[in-house]
């Protein structure tokens, strides 16, 4: 973001890095019509997987990110998965309002997945609530991280072009 | 791990659904849960699968059975997986279940 002052510096995160295997996890995965417990490992395959950690549903960066992903049509080329601390009911609303029926969102209110990925973010002014830093991981069919971006400022938005390059790279080698 | 043959479409806190879950758990029959939304109009998936917008709906891929109404499902599960397989005790279906 281009602002005439410095935004909050989150510092570096000790996050899952490129070349590592993305940790597997099981959480309710919310689609346009229902949710069910699913493991990340079941979802990797021929298509590249884009795993997008986003602020809680309703926060403006969540809206921006999903609008952009929708407009860029990532679901045509990749399995696009989100993860936030919001409940399945809120995820259903997000999918409908952003008009992204082909995206599926993991619900992780306890923020354990973000902890596992090294991207937990304590929220100032919301006692007892933490959520993931904004982050994007592109995974190949072996669940290997081929691209990782984790916010070091708050707020921050992904480099969408770089993610698309990573999607193309995984698709070519698949 | 193989996918369970039985899929149960359910609504959180729906007593008719919990009744079926209780029997599935007691019988030790593997199943997976798919949760749908409270509004009937948002339940296109069960309409497509079973022709109704009520839950529970049970799909058993091992027998090809898809059915709605908890009393019918209970009867089916007891007959198919229950000890003694005695469906005679099942209650009649409730007209307005799974609201």
HADDOCK unambig.tbl for C-alpha pairs under 7 A between the chains (distance, minus, plus):
assign (segid A and resid 33 and name CA) (segid B and resid 36 and name CA) 6.63 0.50 0.50
assign (segid A and resid 33 and name CA) (segid B and resid 43 and name CA) 6.83 0.50 0.50
assign (segid A and resid 33 and name CA) (segid B and resid 44 and name CA) 6.96 0.50 0.50
assign (segid A and resid 33 and name CA) (segid B and resid 45 and name CA) 6.04 0.50 0.50
assign (segid A and resid 34 and name CA) (segid B and resid 34 and name CA) 5.91 0.50 0.50
assign (segid A and resid 34 and name CA) (segid B and resid 35 and name CA) 5.25 0.50 0.50
assign (segid A and resid 34 and name CA) (segid B and resid 36 and name CA) 4.75 0.50 0.50
assign (segid A and resid 35 and name CA) (segid B and resid 34 and name CA) 5.43 0.50 0.50
assign (segid A and resid 35 and name CA) (segid B and resid 35 and name CA) 5.18 0.50 0.50
assign (segid A and resid 35 and name CA) (segid B and resid 36 and name CA) 6.90 0.50 0.50
assign (segid A and resid 36 and name CA) (segid B and resid 33 and name CA) 5.94 0.50 0.50
assign (segid A and resid 36 and name CA) (segid B and resid 34 and name CA) 4.79 0.50 0.50
assign (segid A and resid 36 and name CA) (segid B and resid 35 and name CA) 6.41 0.50 0.50
